[in-house]
Amino acid sequence: MQETLTAQENTVARCGDCNALLSLPPLKKGELAQCPRCHGVLRNKDRWSLKRCSIIAFSILLLIPFALNYPLLSVELLGTKIDASVWGGVWKMATEGYPYTAFLVFICAIFMPISFAVLVILLQFARLLNKKPRNLLLALGYIKPWVMFDVYLVALGVSAFKVRDYAAISIDIYAIAFILTAILTTLLFIKINPNELWNDFYPQHTHPSNISATHSPHFCPNCRYTFMQPMRDLKLRTRCPRCHSLLNKTPAMTLQQTWAALIAGIIMLFPANIFPISYTYMNNIGNGDTLFSGVITFIGMGSYFVAFIVFVASIFVPISKIIIMLYLLCCIHFNWRHSIKWQMRLLHIVHFVGRWSMLDLFVLALMMSLVTRGQIINFSVGPAAFYFGAAVFLTMIATSFFDSRLLWNIYDRQQAK
């Protein structure tokens, strides 16, 4: 990749991670361009075509009714067979007094995966009809981080381990449809790139010859577009000429949004760890489990690997995310001179692991469906479930608000000295 702005066939692009201004040569199929400073991916031709992705999305929509509505696991209590399904768990959670917790599970396990597949198919139709799907591309970028079917697949295994000591458990044949849907959704999640779709539908035309010494190119963080002149709306606000997003967000506003979401997540995490997240009743004697005591229960059952997974997803990851985000924000506010590579590595880790904290809520939804009331063994969601789900949502939102370019601005000022 060339760094000089000389080749006329090259295009100019800013790195969305470190704000470096670079000249990108034309890429061939299977190639990708990385920023030489922060190693962030700028362009990627190693991806599947939209046509192939739409075929996978259509397959997901065919399988998802069987994956969501039909039984995945079954237990037998007193000769009665009880089935657990994704929709059954959400519905039972909603109708038995926990509608807000059920809504959080519904968003990540049902609504977002279906919307994700539908948007990919609509984008293919837009290409066939030669339309410019600006709103579809914006929606795809917002929805993609919240697709968590792979997390629900792990929750299915954790639920099976949790119930096996109380009753005979069996896996239904419809679990095959669920596993296939999870695999296809994960493939689609990996192979489709909203940033490259923006370049396909709205090709970038900023060339090195258009850059002047007095005017630096603008950058839109929503569609990753580098351009010289922003457009203005009727209220004279600056907008991206490609996705029409507002560009008037200052670093102070970005930090305020990040702090607000993070502080709200921290507040929610206290009751999430203090109150019981679930209740198990045996012979009408209730036993409440907090996040930590649930891990201890798995250890007592001898399920050390499951205990490790639950501990990492439910305790270690949420607390680590908050500590890392607090550290990065303090680095910006107090201009701490630490390794920028280490800071970026921490930020990438937070982006990658944040979604796995929803594992506990998915397990609760399956358990609500699997262990019904009125049996010898009853199961109920505790008050901490909503607080925990809200903490996960808020910390993910805080991470999405955080702008890594603020860290690089400090690094650049230090290098200039």
Sequence and secondary structure as in RCSB ss.txt:
>XXXX:A:sequence
MQETLTAQENTVARCGDCNALLSLPPLKKGELAQCPRCHGVLRNKDRWSLKRCSIIAFSILLLIPFALNYPLLSV
ELLGTKIDASVWGGVWKMATEGYPYTAFLVFICAIFMPISFAVLVILLQFARLLNKKPRNLLLALGYIKPWVMFD
VYLVALGVSAFKVRDYAAISIDIYAIAFILTAILTTLLFIKINPNELWNDFYPQHTHPSNISATHSPHFCPNCRY
TFMQPMRDLKLRTRCPRCHSLLNKTPAMTLQQTWAALIAGIIMLFPANIFPISYTYMNNIGNGDTLFSGVITFIG
MGSYFVAFIVFVASIFVPISKIIIMLYLLCCIHFNWRHSIKWQMRLLHIVHFVGRWSMLDLFVLALMMSLVTRGQ
IINFSVGPAAFYFGAAVFLTMIATSFFDSRLLWNIYDRQQAK
>XXXX:A:secstr
   SS  TT EEEE TTT  EEEE    TT EEE TTT  EEEE  S  HHHHHHHHHHHHHHHHHHHHS SEEE
EETTEEEEE HHHHHHHHHHTT HHHHHHHHIIIIIHHHHHHHHHHHHHHHHHTT   HHHHHHHHHHGGG  HH
HHHHHHHHHHHHHTTTSEEEE TTHHHHHHHHHHHHHHHHH  HHHHHHHHS     GGG  SS   EEETTTTE
EESS EE TT  EE TTT  B    HHHHHHHHHHHHHHHHHHHHHHHHS SEEEEETTEEEEE HHHHHHHHHH
TT HHHHHHHHIIIIIHHHHHHHHHHHHHHHHHHT    HHHHHHHHHHHHHHGGGGGHHHHHHHHHHHHS TTS
SEEEEE THHHHHHHHHHHHHHHHHH  THHHHHHHHHHHH 
